[in-house]
Amino acid sequence: MKNTVRVERAILDITQQDLAAAVGVSRQTINSIESGKYVPSTVLALKIARFFQKPTDSIFMLDEND
Amino acid sequence: MKHKDLLLPYSCQKAGWIIAIAIPVLFILYALISGGNKALVTERNLHYLIGILAMLFFVAVFLICASREKDEDEMISSIRRQTLSIFIYMLFFLYFLAGIFFSLDIGLNIVKEYQGEVLGNTIIRITLFAIVYELVFKIRLWLNRRESK
């Protein structure tokens, strides 16, 4: 699954730690999501989308392998 | 995010580490206190001491393995699950090797003693399994944290 978390974070100019604190996970988790190593749960994906005030499917997208 | 699982709080892991570190310290203290005093260094006393220390170690390993990490979240839970899978594969592989090893009766006497003394003892077996599991988990967690820097 692809995502635009890094881009959205850059737009708001916030750190991984800020986003992690806002959605209640560790900075390592945000880093792993951004680098595509970890696919978040539905709850976490919804929380991240709510934080950026965007629809979930505009931040998380299926790629060819999914 | 509220994370529902059956793990103990992180403070239990800290307690586990304190107990694990205290075990050799207690043993050294016993050796220092009883040094030269033949009345204290009896086979019975040593037997009790080793028994108590072994059970303390068992408790320490349980507390460390069954507790949350400081920053436990869904990704760490996912690493925990993957570690469990790796551990089960390792276990099957090791038992498969051990099966071949012992059924073909290859090896030295010390290995045969090991089979009887260690593999036969459930508490020691569970403790060893728990240590292997925790070791694999901590290594994977450390690798993940290193990659995230």
Backbone of each chain as ProteinMPNN parsed JSONL, in Angstrom:
{"seq_chain_A": "MKNTVRVERAILDITQQDLAAAVGVSRQTINSIESGKYVPSTVLALKIARFFQKPTDSIFMLDEND", "coords_chain_A": {"N_chain_A": [[0.848, -1.199, 0.0], [0.534, 2.178, -0.892], [1.399, 5.443, 0.361], [0.811, 8.918, 1.285], [1.846, 10.134, 3.45], [4.306, 11.284, 4.215], [4.465, 13.442, 2.457], [2.179, 14.916, 3.148], [2.844, 15.566, 5.718], [5.046, 17.158, 5.287], [3.823, 19.299, 4.028], [2.372, 20.43, 6.13], [4.481, 21.019, 7.661], [5.47, 19.529, 9.915], [7.016, 17.386, 12.366], [7.976, 13.865, 12.406], [7.72, 12.999, 14.981], [5.837, 14.791, 16.025], [3.527, 14.103, 14.581], [3.332, 11.442, 15.386], [2.828, 11.731, 18.127], [0.383, 12.995, 17.982], [-1.325, 11.046, 16.927], [-0.967, 8.966, 18.607], [1.067, 6.964, 18.528], [4.402, 5.465, 18.208], [7.373, 7.272, 17.128], [8.901, 5.701, 15.482], [7.01, 4.05, 14.33], [5.589, 5.792, 12.644], [7.671, 6.448, 10.926], [8.146, 3.922, 9.776], [5.723, 3.546, 8.453], [5.774, 5.626, 6.588], [7.956, 4.847, 5.053], [6.97, 2.638, 3.897], [7.252, 0.18, 5.076], [5.604, -0.727, 6.986], [2.185, -1.441, 7.211], [-0.453, 0.424, 8.291], [-3.038, -0.156, 10.83], [-6.635, -0.104, 10.305], [-7.811, 1.687, 12.067], [-5.648, 3.315, 12.824], [-4.949, 4.379, 10.323], [-7.26, 5.857, 9.755], [-7.121, 7.71, 11.814], [-4.782, 9.088, 11.145], [-5.567, 10.192, 8.705], [-7.65, 11.799, 9.599], [-6.231, 13.571, 11.147], [-4.83, 14.966, 9.189], [-6.954, 16.07, 7.966], [-8.166, 14.984, 5.66], [-9.623, 12.775, 3.182], [-9.381, 9.266, 3.863], [-8.64, 7.586, 1.727], [-7.246, 9.289, 0.133], [-4.858, 9.535, 1.215], [-3.906, 6.994, 1.814], [-3.28, 4.512, -0.504], [-4.067, 1.759, -2.666], [-1.582, -0.288, -4.169], [-0.064, -1.774, -7.163], [0.604, -4.333, -6.357], [-1.194, -5.036, -4.391]], "CA_chain_A": [[0.0, 0.0, 0.0], [1.296, 3.429, -0.959], [0.779, 6.527, 1.153], [1.386, 10.257, 1.085], [2.007, 10.708, 4.8], [5.487, 12.143, 4.244], [4.127, 14.681, 1.719], [1.225, 15.672, 3.974], [3.596, 16.067, 6.876], [5.888, 18.249, 4.793], [2.933, 20.456, 3.771], [2.07, 21.054, 7.428], [5.767, 21.288, 8.307], [5.546, 18.918, 11.252], [7.975, 16.275, 12.436], [7.399, 12.524, 12.637], [7.379, 12.928, 16.409], [4.582, 15.54, 16.223], [2.43, 13.281, 14.062], [3.232, 10.26, 16.249], [2.167, 12.137, 19.378], [-1.021, 13.346, 17.68], [-2.144, 9.855, 16.666], [-0.767, 8.013, 19.697], [1.99, 5.844, 18.273], [5.794, 5.887, 18.335], [7.947, 7.899, 15.931], [9.362, 4.603, 14.627], [5.85, 3.556, 13.574], [5.347, 6.757, 11.551], [8.774, 6.273, 9.981], [7.924, 2.671, 9.042], [4.574, 3.755, 7.552], [6.225, 6.489, 5.482], [8.866, 4.123, 4.158], [6.236, 1.513, 3.318], [7.607, -1.099, 5.714], [4.501, -1.153, 7.856], [0.848, -1.007, 6.792], [-1.169, 0.683, 9.557], [-4.384, -0.699, 10.999], [-7.686, 0.811, 9.823], [-7.988, 2.751, 13.079], [-4.532, 4.263, 12.728], [-5.075, 5.069, 9.032], [-8.335, 6.848, 9.912], [-6.623, 8.776, 12.699], [-3.818, 9.902, 10.382], [-6.354, 10.964, 7.727], [-8.392, 12.838, 10.344], [-5.249, 14.582, 11.549], [-4.533, 15.809, 8.016], [-8.258, 16.55, 7.49], [-8.327, 14.541, 4.271], [-10.187, 11.421, 3.136], [-8.361, 8.222, 4.083], [-8.12, 7.044, 0.465], [-6.354, 10.224, -0.563], [-3.557, 9.397, 1.874], [-3.499, 5.601, 1.656], [-3.778, 3.973, -1.784], [-3.593, 0.424, -3.04], [-0.68, -0.285, -5.329], [-0.274, -2.898, -8.108], [0.806, -5.63, -5.678], [-2.262, -5.315, -3.414]], "C_chain_A": [[0.884, 1.25, 0.0], [0.65, 4.438, -0.002], [1.503, 7.845, 0.937], [1.622, 10.955, 2.428], [3.186, 11.684, 4.846], [5.19, 13.497, 3.58], [3.211, 15.556, 2.578], [1.923, 16.307, 5.175], [4.46, 17.26, 6.47], [5.052, 19.505, 4.541], [2.642, 21.201, 5.079], [3.337, 21.445, 8.204], [5.804, 20.786, 9.756], [6.495, 17.722, 11.213], [7.229, 14.945, 12.599], [6.937, 12.4, 14.083], [6.051, 13.644, 16.685], [3.393, 14.695, 15.784], [2.207, 12.057, 14.955], [2.485, 10.592, 17.538], [0.687, 12.41, 19.14], [-1.894, 12.104, 17.482], [-1.884, 8.724, 17.668], [0.053, 6.786, 19.369], [3.426, 6.35, 18.427], [6.284, 6.512, 17.019], [8.405, 6.821, 14.937], [8.221, 4.067, 13.763], [5.554, 4.483, 12.396], [6.424, 6.6, 10.481], [8.56, 5.017, 9.126], [6.753, 2.794, 8.064], [5.034, 4.554, 6.329], [7.125, 5.732, 4.501], [8.23, 2.859, 3.587], [6.543, 0.162, 3.936], [6.47, -1.623, 6.572], [3.181, -0.578, 7.335], [0.016, -0.804, 8.056], [-2.53, -0.012, 9.607], [-5.397, 0.327, 10.475], [-7.844, 1.988, 10.779], [-6.887, 3.798, 12.944], [-4.596, 5.048, 11.412], [-6.142, 6.163, 9.118], [-7.875, 8.023, 10.783], [-5.663, 9.703, 11.958], [-4.57, 10.79, 9.388], [-7.109, 12.094, 8.429], [-7.448, 13.956, 10.763], [-4.959, 15.538, 10.391], [-5.799, 16.416, 7.401], [-8.459, 16.249, 6.006], [-8.987, 13.17, 4.284], [-9.07, 10.373, 3.229], [-7.761, 7.744, 2.759], [-7.336, 8.051, -0.355], [-4.956, 10.186, 0.062], [-3.012, 7.973, 1.714], [-4.126, 5.027, 0.393], [-3.239, 2.573, -2.029], [-2.602, 0.56, -4.186], [-0.874, -1.586, -6.136], [-0.209, -4.265, -7.405], [-0.334, -5.996, -4.712], [-3.467, -5.976, -4.064]], "O_chain_A": [[1.837, 1.365, 0.771], [-0.509, 4.288, 0.385], [2.643, 7.885, 0.475], [1.6, 12.182, 2.529], [3.09, 12.763, 5.43], [5.604, 14.548, 4.068], [3.427, 16.759, 2.72], [1.621, 17.431, 5.578], [4.587, 18.237, 7.209], [5.496, 20.624, 4.8], [2.663, 22.431, 5.128], [3.275, 22.102, 9.243], [6.126, 21.529, 10.684], [6.737, 17.133, 10.159], [6.032, 14.908, 12.886], [5.911, 11.787, 14.376], [5.238, 13.169, 17.479], [2.394, 14.577, 16.494], [1.072, 11.68, 15.247], [1.622, 9.835, 17.984], [-0.156, 12.101, 19.982], [-3.075, 12.115, 17.831], [-2.499, 7.66, 17.59], [-0.224, 5.694, 19.865], [3.645, 7.521, 18.74], [5.697, 6.31, 15.957], [8.313, 6.998, 13.723], [8.431, 3.678, 12.614], [5.298, 4.019, 11.285], [6.133, 6.616, 9.285], [8.765, 5.04, 7.913], [6.785, 2.217, 6.977], [4.724, 4.205, 5.19], [7.067, 5.944, 3.29], [8.885, 2.098, 2.874], [6.154, -0.876, 3.404], [6.387, -2.819, 6.849], [3.078, 0.617, 7.056], [-0.199, -1.752, 8.812], [-3.091, -0.401, 8.583], [-5.051, 1.484, 10.233], [-7.992, 3.135, 10.356], [-7.148, 5.0, 12.949], [-4.327, 6.249, 11.395], [-5.945, 7.267, 8.611], [-8.204, 9.179, 10.513], [-5.712, 10.923, 12.109], [-4.265, 11.974, 9.239], [-7.193, 13.208, 7.912], [-7.809, 15.132, 10.741], [-4.856, 16.75, 10.579], [-5.726, 17.179, 6.437], [-8.856, 17.106, 5.217], [-8.922, 12.468, 5.292], [-7.963, 10.58, 2.733], [-6.555, 7.522, 2.655], [-6.815, 7.717, -1.419], [-4.0, 10.733, -0.489], [-1.816, 7.773, 1.505], [-5.346, 5.048, 0.231], [-2.114, 2.245, -1.653], [-2.76, 1.41, -5.062], [-1.746, -2.394, -5.818], [-0.876, -5.218, -7.807], [-0.424, -7.14, -4.268], [-4.448, -6.276, -3.385]]}, "seq_chain_B": "MKHKDLLLPYSCQKAGWIIAIAIPVLFILYALISGGNKALVTERNLHYLIGILAMLFFVAVFLICASREKDEDEMISSIRRQTLSIFIYMLFFLYFLAGIFFSLDIGLNIVKEYQGEVLGNTIIRITLFAIVYELVFKIRLWLNRRESK", "coords_chain_B": {"N_chain_B": [[-3.333, 5.663, 21.236], [-5.51, 3.274, 22.466], [-4.434, 0.146, 23.406], [-5.357, -3.064, 23.21], [-4.356, -5.885, 24.816], [-2.911, -8.903, 26.189], [-0.716, -8.357, 27.649], [1.636, -7.605, 30.292], [2.123, -4.587, 32.3], [4.702, -2.121, 31.453], [6.293, -1.629, 33.66], [6.575, -4.081, 34.87], [8.397, -5.343, 33.234], [10.676, -3.887, 33.824], [10.972, -4.619, 36.491], [11.511, -7.317, 36.106], [14.022, -7.216, 34.818], [15.52, -6.121, 36.895], [15.392, -8.175, 38.796], [16.678, -10.196, 37.336], [19.26, -9.145, 37.138], [19.868, -9.037, 39.801], [20.231, -11.686, 40.552], [22.889, -12.912, 39.951], [24.274, -11.184, 41.624], [23.258, -11.784, 44.171], [24.186, -14.377, 44.368], [26.945, -14.006, 44.393], [27.147, -12.504, 46.731], [26.357, -14.428, 48.604], [28.466, -16.186, 48.299], [30.542, -14.573, 49.231], [29.762, -13.985, 51.859], [29.561, -16.519, 52.982], [32.078, -17.435, 52.668], [34.732, -19.308, 53.771], [33.299, -20.059, 55.969], [32.364, -22.992, 56.983], [30.093, -24.031, 57.999], [28.015, -22.739, 56.812], [28.298, -23.263, 54.088], [26.914, -25.712, 53.0], [25.806, -28.73, 51.412], [23.084, -28.847, 51.36], [22.265, -26.185, 51.828], [23.335, -24.964, 49.531], [21.863, -26.279, 47.613], [19.268, -25.33, 48.191], [19.686, -22.605, 47.727], [20.396, -22.506, 44.989], [18.064, -23.517, 43.917], [16.199, -21.528, 44.677], [17.294, -19.295, 43.348], [17.088, -20.181, 40.711], [14.312, -20.289, 40.378], [13.735, -17.619, 40.745], [14.986, -16.61, 38.494], [13.413, -17.762, 36.535], [10.999, -16.414, 37.047], [11.867, -13.816, 36.472], [12.471, -13.994, 33.714], [9.92, -14.572, 32.75], [8.557, -12.178, 33.455], [9.928, -10.32, 31.879], [9.44, -11.248, 29.276], [6.659, -11.22, 29.086], [5.82, -8.634, 29.236], [4.861, -5.287, 28.238], [6.536, -3.139, 25.857], [8.198, 0.016, 26.412], [7.232, 1.921, 24.636], [5.054, 0.651, 23.48], [3.086, -0.109, 20.706], [0.823, -0.509, 17.876], [2.555, -1.332, 15.813], [4.737, -2.467, 17.111], [3.418, -4.558, 18.318], [2.83, -5.969, 16.027], [5.413, -6.711, 15.245], [5.954, -8.351, 17.394], [4.145, -10.453, 16.903], [5.161, -11.423, 14.469], [7.646, -12.23, 15.377], [6.926, -14.332, 17.002], [6.066, -16.16, 15.084], [8.508, -16.605, 13.73], [9.904, -17.703, 15.842], [8.459, -20.074, 16.283], [8.99, -21.429, 13.874], [11.773, -21.719, 14.201], [11.814, -23.346, 16.437], [10.584, -25.717, 15.525], [12.477, -26.425, 13.616], [14.794, -26.761, 15.211], [13.951, -28.856, 16.867], [13.551, -30.785, 14.974], [16.162, -31.138, 14.037], [17.297, -31.99, 16.453], [15.872, -34.322, 16.79], [16.796, -35.916, 14.656], [19.457, -36.019, 15.382], [19.443, -37.334, 17.908], [18.028, -39.666, 17.372], [19.644, -40.974, 15.597], [21.623, -41.507, 17.252], [23.981, -40.078, 17.449], [26.836, -38.367, 18.641], [28.304, -36.939, 21.644], [28.762, -38.075, 25.048], [28.13, -36.002, 26.715], [26.244, -34.586, 25.325], [24.14, -36.347, 25.341], [23.598, -36.348, 28.035], [22.787, -33.767, 28.265], [20.421, -33.871, 26.827], [18.879, -35.438, 28.527], [18.941, -34.017, 30.979], [18.402, -31.305, 30.477], [16.586, -30.952, 28.231], [14.635, -32.538, 29.185], [13.541, -31.299, 31.364], [10.821, -29.459, 32.155], [10.468, -26.819, 33.158], [12.963, -25.626, 32.741], [13.055, -25.902, 30.021], [10.896, -24.296, 29.124], [11.816, -21.829, 30.043], [14.162, -21.533, 28.529], [13.049, -21.432, 25.945], [11.56, -19.105, 26.186], [13.598, -17.249, 26.547], [14.918, -17.406, 24.083], [12.849, -16.526, 22.401], [12.482, -13.885, 23.374], [14.96, -12.814, 22.849], [15.087, -12.893, 20.033], [12.957, -11.173, 19.519], [13.833, -8.736, 20.709], [16.092, -8.215, 19.163], [14.928, -7.808, 16.646], [13.366, -5.6, 17.192], [15.332, -3.752, 17.848], [16.683, -3.594, 15.403], [14.645, -2.486, 13.859], [14.346, 0.008, 15.113], [16.845, 1.073, 14.637], [16.82, 1.307, 11.872], [14.916, 3.256, 11.647], [16.098, 5.581, 12.387]], "CA_chain_B": [[-4.316, 4.646, 20.871], [-5.638, 2.201, 23.47], [-4.015, -1.093, 22.782], [-5.842, -4.15, 24.065], [-3.663, -7.162, 24.712], [-2.814, -9.573, 27.489], [0.633, -8.135, 28.169], [1.763, -6.91, 31.579], [2.647, -3.235, 32.084], [6.144, -1.977, 31.24], [6.978, -1.669, 34.966], [6.902, -5.488, 35.154], [9.636, -5.66, 32.512], [11.766, -3.299, 34.609], [11.135, -5.49, 37.669], [12.149, -8.535, 35.603], [15.45, -6.947, 34.601], [16.149, -5.93, 38.217], [15.543, -9.521, 39.386], [17.698, -10.921, 36.557], [20.584, -8.612, 37.509], [20.095, -9.328, 41.231], [20.542, -13.112, 40.772], [24.334, -13.138, 40.159], [24.711, -10.385, 42.782], [22.905, -12.579, 45.349], [25.072, -15.551, 44.415], [28.276, -13.514, 44.805], [27.0, -12.137, 48.149], [26.345, -15.681, 49.364], [29.835, -16.714, 48.273], [31.378, -13.72, 50.072], [29.35, -14.129, 53.261], [29.828, -17.869, 53.47], [33.484, -17.772, 52.407], [35.474, -19.723, 54.955], [32.407, -20.591, 57.002], [31.942, -24.305, 56.481], [28.731, -24.322, 58.493], [27.045, -22.152, 55.851], [28.431, -23.888, 52.762], [26.552, -27.137, 53.026], [25.168, -29.155, 50.158], [21.656, -28.52, 51.482], [22.15, -24.728, 51.62], [23.591, -24.685, 48.112], [20.713, -26.83, 46.89], [18.172, -24.372, 48.375], [20.041, -21.333, 47.075], [20.299, -22.672, 43.533], [16.629, -23.671, 43.635], [15.546, -20.203, 44.794], [17.793, -18.436, 42.264], [16.529, -20.684, 39.448], [12.907, -19.868, 40.307], [13.768, -16.16, 40.539], [15.333, -16.408, 37.086], [12.196, -18.138, 35.797], [10.058, -15.288, 37.218], [12.436, -12.667, 35.753], [12.285, -14.217, 32.271], [8.482, -14.425, 32.48], [8.191, -10.756, 33.525], [10.517, -9.618, 30.723], [8.783, -11.694, 28.032], [5.213, -11.001, 29.062], [5.499, -7.219, 29.479], [4.89, -4.345, 27.117], [7.671, -2.245, 25.699], [7.879, 1.361, 26.918], [6.437, 2.616, 23.623], [4.298, -0.409, 22.777], [1.964, 0.322, 19.869], [0.397, -1.587, 16.982], [3.659, -1.868, 15.019], [5.517, -3.345, 17.988], [2.598, -5.777, 18.433], [3.002, -6.696, 14.778], [6.751, -7.311, 15.333], [5.79, -9.439, 18.367], [3.479, -11.581, 16.221], [6.113, -11.983, 13.507], [8.679, -12.915, 16.16], [6.335, -15.598, 17.444], [6.12, -17.058, 13.919], [9.923, -16.979, 13.533], [10.249, -18.569, 16.965], [7.855, -21.393, 16.053], [9.798, -22.062, 12.814], [13.056, -22.092, 14.803], [11.55, -24.455, 17.352], [10.378, -26.919, 14.714], [13.758, -26.739, 12.987], [15.695, -27.274, 16.24], [13.459, -30.166, 17.298], [13.798, -31.684, 13.84], [17.598, -31.454, 14.106], [17.525, -32.776, 17.669], [15.295, -35.644, 16.524], [17.753, -36.649, 13.81], [20.673, -36.172, 16.178], [19.301, -38.329, 18.966], [17.554, -40.954, 16.858], [20.785, -41.641, 14.978], [22.54, -41.775, 18.352], [25.282, -39.461, 17.184], [27.18, -37.364, 19.641], [29.115, -37.28, 22.809], [27.974, -38.357, 26.244], [27.664, -34.736, 27.289], [25.027, -34.232, 24.592], [23.086, -37.239, 25.83], [23.253, -35.834, 29.363], [22.043, -32.533, 28.0], [19.071, -34.275, 26.434], [18.159, -35.912, 29.706], [18.856, -33.034, 32.057], [17.84, -30.015, 30.073], [15.373, -31.073, 27.418], [13.627, -33.263, 29.955], [12.985, -30.479, 32.433], [9.859, -28.533, 31.547], [10.699, -25.421, 33.566], [14.16, -25.138, 32.029], [12.698, -25.829, 28.596], [10.066, -23.101, 28.924], [12.673, -20.656, 30.244], [15.03, -21.413, 27.349], [12.216, -20.995, 24.822], [11.21, -17.706, 26.424], [14.807, -16.442, 26.313], [15.132, -17.365, 22.626], [11.795, -15.661, 21.852], [12.745, -12.496, 23.764], [16.179, -12.418, 22.146], [14.719, -12.625, 18.632], [12.093, -9.986, 19.544], [14.638, -7.532, 21.007], [16.965, -7.954, 18.01], [14.093, -7.263, 15.577], [12.976, -4.255, 17.64], [16.53, -2.925, 17.745], [16.909, -3.368, 13.97], [13.602, -1.562, 13.407], [14.66, 1.342, 15.646], [18.049, 1.556, 13.965], [16.419, 1.715, 10.52], [14.048, 4.436, 11.726], [16.865, 6.779, 12.793]], "C_chain_B": [[-4.343, 3.555, 21.94], [-5.337, 0.876, 22.796], [-4.41, -2.25, 23.679], [-5.033, -5.415, 23.799], [-3.544, -7.749, 26.11], [-1.45, -9.348, 28.137], [0.592, -7.386, 29.503], [2.299, -5.503, 31.327], [4.178, -3.208, 32.003], [6.916, -2.074, 32.557], [7.373, -3.11, 35.331], [8.188, -5.89, 34.436], [10.842, -5.117, 33.287], [12.052, -4.172, 35.833], [11.856, -6.776, 37.274], [13.647, -8.352, 35.416], [16.177, -6.791, 35.93], [16.391, -7.298, 38.869], [16.669, -10.274, 38.68], [19.106, -10.451, 36.927], [20.922, -8.983, 38.958], [20.56, -10.771, 41.461], [22.063, -13.364, 40.917], [24.868, -12.38, 41.365], [24.441, -11.169, 44.068], [23.85, -13.762, 45.517], [26.464, -15.146, 44.902], [28.252, -13.151, 46.3], [27.059, -13.374, 49.031], [27.768, -16.243, 49.456], [30.746, -15.914, 49.197], [31.071, -13.933, 51.554], [29.77, -15.489, 53.815], [31.281, -18.296, 53.282], [34.212, -18.138, 53.7], [34.606, -20.304, 56.061], [31.801, -21.912, 56.525], [30.519, -24.665, 56.924], [27.676, -23.815, 57.507], [27.083, -22.852, 54.495], [28.156, -25.391, 52.857], [25.871, -27.471, 51.707], [23.682, -28.754, 50.153], [21.418, -27.024, 51.207], [22.315, -24.366, 50.152], [22.403, -25.131, 47.254], [19.532, -25.853, 46.969], [18.438, -23.088, 47.597], [19.872, -21.441, 45.564], [18.832, -22.812, 43.112], [15.907, -22.332, 43.642], [15.973, -19.303, 43.633], [17.219, -18.873, 40.911], [15.074, -20.237, 39.296], [12.815, -18.353, 40.101], [14.059, -15.843, 39.073], [14.13, -16.705, 36.195], [11.181, -16.984, 35.848], [10.544, -14.083, 36.407], [12.202, -12.801, 34.25], [10.815, -14.048, 31.905], [8.096, -12.941, 32.447], [8.706, -9.992, 32.305], [9.744, -9.962, 29.44], [7.32, -11.259, 27.941], [4.825, -9.538, 29.263], [5.573, -6.393, 28.208], [6.237, -3.661, 27.033], [7.229, -0.866, 26.184], [6.946, 2.072, 25.941], [5.632, 1.608, 22.792], [3.139, 0.2, 21.976], [1.664, -0.802, 18.869], [1.538, -2.162, 16.143], [4.515, -2.823, 15.856], [4.747, -4.654, 18.208], [2.748, -6.641, 17.189], [4.366, -7.398, 14.761], [6.704, -8.509, 16.298], [5.181, -10.676, 17.698], [4.432, -12.257, 15.232], [7.208, -12.773, 14.227], [8.191, -14.283, 16.608], [6.372, -16.621, 16.302], [7.547, -17.549, 13.7], [10.336, -17.984, 14.602], [9.698, -19.983, 16.752], [8.617, -22.146, 14.955], [11.118, -22.576, 13.383], [12.901, -23.337, 15.668], [11.389, -25.774, 16.586], [11.7, -27.378, 14.107], [14.708, -27.38, 14.007], [15.267, -28.667, 16.704], [13.671, -31.216, 16.215], [15.26, -32.135, 13.86], [17.89, -32.354, 15.293], [17.013, -34.207, 17.475], [16.242, -36.505, 15.722], [18.976, -37.028, 14.642], [20.55, -37.324, 17.172], [18.844, -39.693, 18.427], [18.686, -41.726, 16.176], [21.871, -41.97, 16.006], [23.953, -41.264, 18.054], [25.609, -38.59, 18.392], [27.912, -37.906, 20.838], [28.2, -37.542, 24.007], [27.378, -37.083, 26.825], [26.348, -34.296, 26.619], [23.859, -35.087, 25.088], [22.637, -36.798, 27.223], [22.401, -34.586, 29.222], [20.592, -32.858, 27.65], [18.259, -34.666, 27.661], [17.912, -34.816, 30.715], [18.117, -31.768, 31.653], [16.537, -30.173, 29.295], [14.251, -31.758, 28.189], [12.954, -32.412, 31.007], [12.1, -29.377, 31.858], [10.152, -27.076, 31.896], [11.891, -24.844, 32.812], [13.843, -24.975, 30.549], [11.897, -24.556, 28.303], [10.923, -21.84, 29.044], [13.571, -20.442, 29.028], [14.245, -20.902, 26.136], [11.907, -19.503, 24.953], [12.402, -16.798, 26.145], [15.051, -16.306, 24.812], [14.122, -16.416, 21.986], [12.13, -14.193, 22.121], [13.966, -11.953, 23.019], [15.861, -12.042, 20.697], [13.887, -11.336, 18.575], [12.913, -8.708, 19.739], [15.543, -7.188, 19.82], [16.151, -7.303, 16.893], [13.672, -5.828, 15.908], [14.138, -3.284, 17.475], [16.824, -2.604, 16.275], [15.913, -2.348, 13.432], [13.912, -0.135, 13.858], [15.874, 1.935, 14.954], [17.715, 2.05, 12.56], [15.615, 3.002, 10.543], [14.796, 5.708, 12.096], [17.109, 7.713, 11.622]], "O_chain_B": [[-3.306, 2.982, 22.274], [-5.909, 0.534, 21.76], [-3.871, -2.409, 24.775], [-5.034, -5.943, 22.687], [-4.017, -7.167, 27.087], [-1.072, -10.063, 29.065], [-0.346, -6.645, 29.797], [2.866, -5.24, 30.266], [4.854, -4.145, 32.428], [8.055, -2.542, 32.579], [8.373, -3.333, 36.014], [8.976, -6.679, 34.957], [11.877, -5.774, 33.399], [13.207, -4.432, 36.171], [12.707, -7.269, 38.014], [14.443, -9.209, 35.799], [17.304, -7.26, 36.088], [17.461, -7.547, 39.424], [17.507, -10.906, 39.324], [20.031, -11.257, 37.019], [22.081, -9.21, 39.304], [21.216, -11.05, 42.465], [22.485, -13.967, 41.904], [25.783, -12.842, 42.048], [25.293, -11.216, 44.956], [24.26, -14.108, 46.625], [27.081, -15.84, 45.71], [29.194, -13.442, 47.036], [27.72, -13.379, 50.07], [28.215, -16.703, 50.506], [31.612, -16.477, 49.866], [31.971, -14.046, 52.386], [30.26, -15.604, 54.938], [31.668, -19.39, 53.691], [34.283, -17.326, 54.622], [35.105, -20.959, 56.977], [30.841, -21.926, 55.755], [29.844, -25.487, 56.304], [26.593, -24.387, 57.386], [26.057, -23.017, 53.836], [29.07, -26.213, 52.798], [25.418, -26.584, 50.983], [23.111, -28.384, 49.127], [20.509, -26.648, 50.467], [21.55, -23.576, 49.599], [22.003, -24.453, 46.307], [18.877, -25.575, 45.964], [17.564, -22.557, 46.911], [19.275, -20.567, 44.936], [18.419, -22.288, 42.077], [15.115, -22.029, 42.749], [15.144, -18.638, 43.011], [16.903, -18.034, 40.068], [14.654, -19.851, 38.205], [11.941, -17.863, 39.385], [13.466, -14.936, 38.488], [13.866, -15.992, 35.227], [10.584, -16.624, 34.833], [9.755, -13.412, 35.742], [11.789, -11.847, 33.591], [10.493, -13.454, 30.876], [7.401, -12.495, 31.534], [8.014, -9.129, 31.764], [9.437, -9.087, 28.631], [6.813, -10.968, 26.858], [3.648, -9.226, 29.44], [6.249, -6.749, 27.244], [6.986, -3.607, 28.009], [6.036, -0.609, 26.347], [5.994, 2.739, 26.349], [5.549, 1.711, 21.568], [2.316, 0.935, 22.522], [2.186, -1.91, 18.998], [1.509, -3.342, 15.792], [4.96, -3.86, 15.365], [5.346, -5.727, 18.276], [2.788, -7.869, 17.267], [4.471, -8.541, 14.316], [7.328, -9.541, 16.052], [5.644, -11.798, 17.903], [4.508, -13.484, 15.158], [7.64, -13.829, 13.766], [8.938, -15.262, 16.598], [6.671, -17.795, 16.52], [7.782, -18.742, 13.508], [11.015, -18.973, 14.325], [10.388, -20.969, 17.01], [8.864, -23.345, 15.077], [11.537, -23.698, 13.102], [13.729, -24.248, 15.64], [11.972, -26.797, 16.944], [12.005, -28.571, 14.088], [15.344, -28.396, 13.726], [16.103, -29.547, 16.909], [13.935, -32.383, 16.504], [15.569, -33.319, 13.725], [18.618, -33.341, 15.182], [17.631, -35.17, 17.929], [16.474, -37.669, 16.047], [19.458, -38.161, 14.618], [21.432, -38.178, 17.266], [19.223, -40.738, 18.956], [18.698, -42.957, 16.169], [22.88, -42.605, 15.699], [24.957, -41.909, 18.357], [24.701, -38.132, 19.085], [28.109, -39.108, 21.02], [27.004, -37.256, 23.96], [26.268, -37.085, 27.357], [25.469, -33.717, 27.259], [22.736, -34.603, 25.232], [21.453, -36.862, 27.554], [21.433, -34.379, 29.954], [19.662, -32.201, 28.118], [17.101, -34.274, 27.809], [16.81, -34.69, 31.25], [17.307, -31.236, 32.412], [15.512, -29.597, 29.66], [13.071, -31.581, 27.885], [11.886, -32.777, 31.498], [12.576, -28.48, 31.162], [10.091, -26.202, 31.031], [11.84, -23.722, 32.309], [14.302, -24.032, 29.904], [12.19, -23.834, 27.35], [10.781, -20.903, 28.257], [13.727, -19.317, 28.552], [14.724, -20.044, 25.394], [11.977, -18.746, 23.986], [12.248, -15.715, 25.581], [15.355, -15.217, 24.325], [14.48, -15.602, 21.135], [12.071, -13.359, 21.217], [13.999, -10.791, 22.615], [16.307, -11.008, 20.2], [14.088, -10.505, 17.689], [12.717, -7.722, 19.029], [15.74, -6.014, 19.507], [16.617, -6.356, 16.26], [13.626, -4.961, 15.036], [13.963, -2.151, 17.027], [17.173, -1.471, 15.945], [16.272, -1.462, 12.656], [13.76, 0.813, 13.088], [15.936, 3.14, 14.709], [18.242, 3.065, 12.104], [15.625, 3.76, 9.573], [14.21, 6.79, 12.12], [17.735, 8.76, 11.788]]}, "name": "protein", "num_of_chains": 2, "seq": "MKNTVRVERAILDITQQDLAAAVGVSRQTINSIESGKYVPSTVLALKIARFFQKPTDSIFMLDENDMKHKDLLLPYSCQKAGWIIAIAIPVLFILYALISGGNKALVTERNLHYLIGILAMLFFVAVFLICASREKDEDEMISSIRRQTLSIFIYMLFFLYFLAGIFFSLDIGLNIVKEYQGEVLGNTIIRITLFAIVYELVFKIRLWLNRRESK"}
